[in-house]
Amino acid sequence: MVSMHAGPISADQFPGRAEDLRFKKQEYLDPDGICQVGQVLEPNYVLVNKESPTNQGELVDATTSFTPMVANSYKPTKLTYKGSGPATVDKVLITSNEHDNFIIKVLMRQIRRPEVGDKFSSRHGQKGVCGLIINQEDMPFSEVGICPDLIMNPHGFPSRMTVGRYPLIYCSIGSTLIISLSSNAVSLSVYLSVAGKMIELVSGKAAVFEGRQGYGSAFGEEFGNADRVEVACETLVKHGYSYIGKDILTSGISGEPLESYIFMGPVFYQKLKHMVMDKMHARAKGPRAVLTRQPTEGRSKDGGLRLGEMERDCLIGYGASNLIMERLMISSDAFTANVCEQCGLLGYEGWCQRCRSGDKVSSIRMPYACKLLFQELQSMNIATRLRLQDY
């Protein structure tokens, strides 16, 4: 059960009036307490100004099959925008479920420019992340002035064996791809793998010069409808290009021709939803789990970065014992425990419950999860005793 806010919010309700940050976060809500389509929202701005009953567990009568009861008081449970940057409200859906409760869905929209770390892919599953973005004047260019949009490393082909048969023909919305191939450094097997994968590039390049859409289906070769590699190579030669699709490029930085021929042509590329803005995460202090007192897990919960077993093994191999203690205890769940030197059991500050004395109780630093393990073992009648030594 949800009670929506009725009426527009007034700045007089806040101590700072129009300059109050709480007012600015919900200034653009409509009279129903819902964000408006087309409004640009910052992080932590209110999407839906809703209220929930304080006695929500008592509102359903078990004897009358989900008959709602009247709530006495409500508490604000605002739904806020949790994104990493400004976003625009694209759509707002208001509907209800089978119990006639409101369901409000808000679709947010962002316009993002490609940046280092964003993921891209061709239509052959050849995915990868952007490693460098440079100015156009620093990019290599051909003898006719064509400057590529994307440079791809040819070492990504042989091991993956992504041999594609479909030429990329939608060149108006595609990108120019160049693949560096040196006749001295690349073996024949590498060359054949790249050439097989980039049949699409050759036939797409030939279709550009003829001003038509190429037909790249493998099912049309038997009837003579599909574009063949031989025909595409002849088209390239007819227009003054190498039959294999290679060009001579000039470095945009030094102005000198590149030493090797460059395999260059149009390729359709797509941007994937895995963007570095959505994955970037770091934290210093933050929330901790109630049970173990260790940092929470996950980016959405503002969690810590886990140092796993394999990372621990590497640090052990280096002998970095102080770093291990810092990562696994000091920066995680360091806890001051009191141990009786006589019986070795956990006690209280200045008192041992078993020995009925506080003469030999010492304080040590240990992980809280370790202390929790000892106490759980004690609950199963397993006495875990600690033997302390001076160091």
DRENVOGU-204955 format. One record per residue: z negated, x, y negated of N, C-alpha, C, O in turn. Coordinates in steps of 0.2 Angstrom, whole numbers, plus 5000, padded with zeros to 4 digits. Last residue first. Layout:
REM residues N
ZXYZXYZXYZXY
...
This chain:
REM residues 391
489152785055489752825054489752855048490252895046
488052715068488152745061488752785061488952825066
488452575078488352645077488452665070488852635066
488052435088488252465082488052535082487552565085
488752325099488352385099488552425093489152445092
488652155102488952205098488452265098487852255096
489052035115488552085111488952135108489352165111
489251875119489651935117489251985112489051965107
488951775131488551815126488951875125489051925129
489451625135489651685136489351735130489651725124
489251485134488751525137488951595139488751615144
490151425125490251425133489851465137489951475143
489651465113489551395115489751385122489551325125
490051595113489351585114489251505116488751495120
491351585110491151605117490451595118490251575124
491251545097491551495102491351515109491251475114
490751655092490351595092490551545097490251505100
491751745093491151765096490751695097490351685102
492751685085492851695093492251705096492051675102
492251695073492351635075492451635083492151585087
492351835071491651805071491651735074491251715078
493751845071493351875076492651845077492351835082
493951775059494251745066493851775071493751745077
493451855050493151795051493351765058492951735061
493252035053493751975052493351905054492951905059
491852115046492252105052492752045050492552005045
490552215041491152185039491652175045491752225048
488752195043489452225045490052185042489952125041
487052215042487652185039488252225041488252285039
485752205054486152245049486752205047486952155051
484052185059484652155057485152195052484852205047
482852225063483452265065484052225064484552235068
481852135059481752205057482452245058482552295055
481751995061482252025056482152095054482452115049
481451895075481251945071481851965066482451945068
481851825087481251805082481051855078480451855076
482851865095482251905095481651885090481151905091
483651755092483451765099482851815099482351795103
483851745078483551695081483351705088482851675090
483451865066483851855073483451805076482851805077
483651895049483351855054483751845060484351835060
484451935038483751955038483351925044482751915044
485551815039485351865034484651885035484251845032
485651785057485651765050485551825045485351875048
486751845070486151815067486251795060486751785058
487551885085487551875078486951835076486651795080
486752015096487051945094487051935087486751965083
486152135099486852135099487152065097487752065097
484752155101485052115106485852115105486152095110
484552255090484152255097484552215102484552245108
485352235079485452295083485052295090485252335094
486052085075485452115077485652175081485952175086
487152065061487152075069486452105070486252155066
488051965050487351995052487252005059487351955063
489551985042489151955047488551995048488552055046
490751955030490051995031489651955036489451905034
492451965032491851925032491251965033491352015037
494151945028493551995028492951945027492951905023
495551895031494951855032494251905032493951885037
496551985022496651925026495951885026495951835022
496352105017496752065013496851995017497251955015
495452165027495252155020495752105016495452065012
496252145039495552115038495452105031495252055028
497552185041497252135046496552105044496352055047
497752265030498152215031497852155035497952105034
496652365031496752325025497252265026497052205023
496852415044496252375042496352335036496052285035
498152475042498052415047497352375045497352315046
497852575033498252515031498252455036498252405034
496952655040496652615034497152565032496952505030
497852695050497252655052496952615046496852555047
499252745054498952725047498452675049498552615048
499952795065499252815064498952795057498452825055
501152765068501152805062500452835061500252885058
500852675078501252735080501252785074501252845075
500252575070499852615075500152675077499852725078
501352525064500752555060500352595064500152655062
502052465074502352525070501752565067501852625066
501152365078501252425083501552485079501452545081
501152285067500552315069500652375073500352435073
502452235069502352275063501652315064501652375062
502252165081502752225081502652265075502652325075
501352065077501152115082501652175082501352235083
501452045059501452025066501252075070501052135068
500951995045501052055048500952045055500352045058
501551865035501251885041501451955043502051965043
501151825019501751855023501351885029500951925028
500451665015500451735015501051755019501351725023
500951505007500651545012500751625011501151645007
501251395000501051454996500751495001500251524999
501851295008501051295007500851355003500251365003
503151335009502951265005502251265004502051225000
503151445016503251455009503051385005502851395000
501851485028502451445026502551445018502051455015
500151465031500751495034501351445031501251385031
498651535023499051475026499751505027499951565025
497551665027498051635022498451585026498551595032
495951615035496551665034497051625030497051565029
494951545039494951575033495451625032495351665027
494951465051494951535052494851575045494751635045
494851325045494551355052494451425052493951455054
495551315033494851305034494551335040493951355039
496651435027496551385032495751375032495351425031
496951455009496751485015496551425020496351375018
497951484994497551444999497451475006497851515008
497851644986498151574987497751544992497151564994
498451804978497851754981498151684982498651664978
499951824980499351874980498751834983498651834989
501651804986500951784984500451834984500551884988
503351754988502851804987502151774985502151724982
504951714991504251694992503851754991503951804995
506551644993506151694990505451674989505351614987
507251534997506951575002506451624999506051655003
508051474987507551434991507151474996506751444999
508751584982508251544977507751504981507151494979
509651614992509051654991508451624986507951644987
510151485002510251524996509551564995509051534997
511051405013510551455013510651495007511051545007
512151325012511551305009511051355009510551335006
513651425009513251385013512551365009512451395004
515251415002514551435001514151385005514151325005
516751465010516351415008515651445007515451485010
518551515008517851535009517351475007517551435002
520151555013519651495011518951515013518751525019
521051685007520651655013520251605010519951615004
522551775003522151715002521751695008522051685014
522451955005522751895005522251835004521651845003
522552125011522352075006522752015006523352015008
522152275017522352215019522152155015521552145014
522652425009522152365009522452305012522952285009
522852595013523152535012522652475013522252485017
521852725005522152685011522452625008522352595003
521452774993521752814998522052785003522552805006
521852684978521452694983521852734989522452724990
522352764962522552724968522052734974521852794975
521252764948521652804953521752754959521352714961
520252714940520952704938521452734943522052744941
518952704942519252774941519952764939520152814935
518752564943518252604940518552674938518452694932
519752494950519552474943519052514939518952514933
520952574959520252564958520152544951520452574946
522352484966522052534961521352524959521152464958
523152464981522652444976522452504972522452554974
524452414990524152464987523752444981524052414977
524252305005524452314998524152384996523652404999
524752225020524352275016524652285009525252275008
525452135028524952105024524552155020524152135016
526452175036525752175040525252145035524652135037
527552195029527552145034526852125037526752075040
527252215011527252245018527252185023526852135022
528452135000527752155002527852185009528352175013
529652074995529452134993528752164995528452214992
529951955000529751954994529452014991529152024986
530351985013530851965009530651955001531051964997
529152025019529652075018530152055013530352085008
528551895020528251945016528751995014528752025008
529451835029529351805022529051855017529251865012
529251905040529851915037529851885030530151915026
527951865043528051935041528751945038528851985033
528151735046527751745040527851825038527851835032
528851745058529151715052528751735046529051745041
527851805066528551845065528851815059529151855054
526851715067526751775063527351805062527451835056
527451545063527351595068527251665064527451665058
526851385060527051445057526951505062526351505064
527351245070526851285067527151355065527751375067
528451185076528251155069527751205066527751215060
529051205088529351245083529051215076529351235071
528351155099528951115096529251145090529651115087
527451255102527951235107528551195104529051195107
526651265090527051315092527651295097528251315097
525751165088526351155086526851205087527451195086
524451195091524751145096525451135094525851095097
523851275082524151315088524551265093524851285097
524251245065523951225071524251255077524851265077
524651275052524351335056524051305063523751345066
525851275041525551225046525351275051525651315055
525651295023525851315030525551265035525051235033
526351215009525751215013525951245020526451215023
527251324997527151265002526551275005526151325005
527751434991527551374987527551314991527651254989
528151554996528651504997528351434993528751394993
526951624993527551644990528151594991528551594987
526051555001525951554994526651574991526851544986
526451585014526551515012526451515004526751465001
526051715016526751695016526851625013527351615009
524651705016525051745010525751725010526051715004
524551635027524351605021524651635015524851605010
524951725037525351665036525151625029525551595026
523951825034524651845034525051775032525451775028
522751755037522851785030523551795029523851785024
522851715050522751665045522951695038523251665034
522751835056523351795056523351745051523951735048
521551895057521751885050522551865050522951875046
521251925070520751875066521151855060521051795058
522152015073522151955076521751905073521951845072
521852125064522452095063522452025067522751975064
520552155069520652125062521252095061521252045058
520952195082520452145081520552115074520552055074
521852305079522052245083521552185082521852125081
520952395073521552365069521752305073521952255069
520052425083519852395077520352355073520352305071
520952485092520652425094520352385088520352325088
521352595085521852545086521452485088521752425086
520052645072520452655078520952595079520952545076
519952705056519952645060520352655066520952675066
520252825049519552805051519552755056519052745059
521652825046521352885049520652865052520452895057
521952705040522352725046521952785050522052795056
520752595034521052665034521352685040521052675045
520652445026520852475033521152545031521652555028
519652325019519852395018520052425025519552425030
520252175014519852205019520152285019520752295020
520052045002520352115004519952145009519252145009
520451884997520051925001520351995003520951995004
520351764986520751814988520251864991519751894988
519951594990519751654987520251714989520551704995
520451424987520251474991520051534987520051534981
521151324981520451324981520151374985519551374986
522451354983522251334976521451334975521251344970
522651374996522551434992522351414985522051454982
522551315010522351285004522151334999521551354997
522851385021523351365017523151335011523651325006
522451495033522151465027522651445022522951495019
522951475050523051505043522751465038522651405038
522051495064522251445059522351475053521951505050
521551575074522351565074522551525068523151515066
520451715074520651645072521351635072521751685070
519251805082519951795081520151725080520051685084
517951875081518151815078518851805077519051815071
517251985087517851955090518051885087518151845091
516052055084516051985084516651945087516651895090
516452185084515952165088515952095089515752065094
517552185074517652205081517152185086517252155091
517152135061517652105065517552125073517552085077
516452215052516152145054516552115059516352055062
517052315047516652335053516352265056516052265061
517752285035518052275042517652285048517852265053
516952195023516952255027517252245033517052195037
517752125009517352115015517452175019517952215019
517752054993517852114997517452115003516852105003
518351934983517951954988518152014992518752014993
519351914973518751884972518251904977517651904975
520552044967520252004973519551974970519251994966
521852024956521152054957520852014962520751954961
523452064953523052024956522352054958522352114961
524452154947523852134943523452084946522952054943
525452204955525652144950525052114947525052064943
524752304961525252324957525552264952525852274947
522952254962523652264965524152284959523952284953
521352314959521852274957522552294960522652354961
519552324961520252344962520752294960520652234961
518352284948518652274954519352304955519652314950
517952304935517752354940518052344947517952384951
518252194928518652254926518452314931518852354931
517352094933518052094936518452164934518852184938
515752164938516252134933516952144936517052184940
514952124954515152164948515652134944515952084945
513752094966514152064961514352114955513852134952
513352124983513452154976513952104972514452084974
513152044994512752104993512852134986512452174984
513051895001513251924996512851984994512251984993
513051875019512651865012513051915007513351965009
514051785031513751845028513451835021513551785018
515051735045514551725039514251785037514351845040
516251675052516151745050515651735043515951745038
516651555056515951575058515851645056515351675058
517851525051517851555058517151575060517151615065
518051495038518051445042518051465050518351425054
516751605030517451585031517451525036516851505039
515351605020515651605027516351585026516551535022
513751655012514451635012514751635019514551675023
512251655004512551655011513251625010513351565007
511451754992511751694994512151705000512551755001
511251884988510751864993511051794996510751765001
511651874972511551924977511051894982510451874980
512351714968511951774966511851814973512051794978
513351584961513151634966512851694964512951724959
512451464951512951514952512851564958512251574959
512051294953511851364954512451404954513051394957
511451144948512051184948511851254948511551284944
510551014958510551084954511251114954511651104959
509850864960510450904959510350964955510050964950
508850754970508950794965509550834965509750854971
508450584974508950644976509050684970509250664964
507150494979507450524974507850584976507650634979
506550344986506850414987507250434981507650394978
505250234990505650264984505950334986505550374988
504750094996505050154998505450184993505950154991
503449974996503950014993504150074996503650114999
503149865010502949915006503549955003504049965006
503449765020503549755013503249805008503049785002
503449815032502849785030502849775023502349755019
504749875035504549805038503949775036503849715037
505049935018505049935025504849875028504849825025
506149945004505549925007505649935015506149925017
506850034990506949984995506249974998505749994995
507750124979507150084979507250034985507749994984
508350284975508450224979507750194980507250224981
509250374963508550344964508650284969508950234967
510050524960510050454963509350434964508950484965
509850644952510550624954510550544956510950504954
509050724940508950674945509650644946509950614942
509150904940509350834937509250784943509450794948
508051044938508451004942508650934939508250914935
507351204936507551144933508051104938508551134940
506651274951506951274945507151214942507051164946
506151254964506051314961506351324954506251374951
505251094966505851134966505651204963505151214960
504450984967504251044969504751094970504651144973
503950844957504550884959504250954961503950994957
502650734963502950784958503550814961503650824967
501850584963502350624967502750664962503050644957
500150544961500850554958501250604963501050654966
499050454964499350504968500050514966500550484969
497550394957498250414955498450464961498150514962
496750254965496750324963497450354962497850334966
495950094964496550144965496450214962496050214957
494949964971495050024966495650064969495750064975
495049864980494649854975494749904969494749894963
496449784989496049844987495649834981495849794976
496449655000496549674993496149734992495549734994
497349685016496849655012496849685005497249725003
498649635027498449675021497849645018497849585017
498649625044498649585038498349625032497749645032
498849685057499149715051499149665045499649665042
498149575066498849615067499149635060499649605058
496849535065497449495062498049525062498549505058
495949635068495949575072496549525070496749475074
496049745060496349745067496349685070496749675075
496549745044496149705048496449705055496949685056
496649865032497049835038496549805042496049835045
495949935023496349885021496749845026497049795025
495150045025494849975027495349925025495049865025
495850155022495650145029495350085031495350065036
495850155008496450135012496350125019496650085022
495050144996494850125003495350105007495450055010
495850174985495350224988495150214994494950254998
497650154985496950124986496450174988496650214993
498650244974498550224981497850194981497350224977
500050244962499350244964499150214971499550174973
501350344955501050294959500350304960500050354958
502650394947501950384945501550334949501550274947
503750504953503550434954502750434952502350464955
503950634947504450594949504350514950504650474947
503350744935503150684939503850644941504250624936
503550914937503550854933503550794938503650804944
503551034944502850994943502950934939502450904937
504951104936504451104942503751074940503551084934
505850984925505551054927505151044933504850994935
507250884925506550884926506350964928506750994931
508350784916508250854919507550864919507150854914
509050624921508550664918508450734921508450734927
509950554929510250594924509750634920509850674916
508850414931509450454934509750494928509850464922
507150434929507750404927508350444929508250504929
505650404939506050454935506750414934506950374938
504550264937505050304941505450344937505650324931
503750174931503450234933503850274937503650314941
504450064925504150054932503750114935503550114940
504850114913504350064913504050054920503450034920
505250284918505450224915504850174915504250194918
504750444912504750394917504950324914504750314908
504650554903505350524904505350474910505850454912
503350604903503650574897504250534898504350484895
502650674912502850604914503050564908503050504908
502450804907502650794914502850724916503250714921
501950774894502650794895502850794902503450784903
500650744897501050694894501750714895502250664897
500150864901500150804906500550754903500850714908
500150934890500650954895500650894900501150884903
500250864873499850874879500350884885500850854886
500950834862500950904864500550914871500550974873
500650704860501350724862501350794864501850804868
498950724863499450674861500150704864500250714870
497850784869498350824865498950784862499350814859
497250684876496850714870497350754866497250754860
498150534880497950604881497650634875497850614869
498650414876498150414881497950484883497450494887
499550424866498850414864498350414869497750414868
500750424872500450494871499750484868499350534869
500950304885500950324878500550384877500150404881
502150254897501550294895501550314888502050334885
502750084899502850154898502150184896501650154894
502249974913502249994906502350064905502150114909
501350014928501649964924501649974917501149994914
501450104942501250104935501650054932502250054932
501250024958501650064954501350054947501050004945
500250044972500250014966500650054961500450104959
500450034989500550074983500650034977500949984977
500050045006500050005000500050044994499650094993
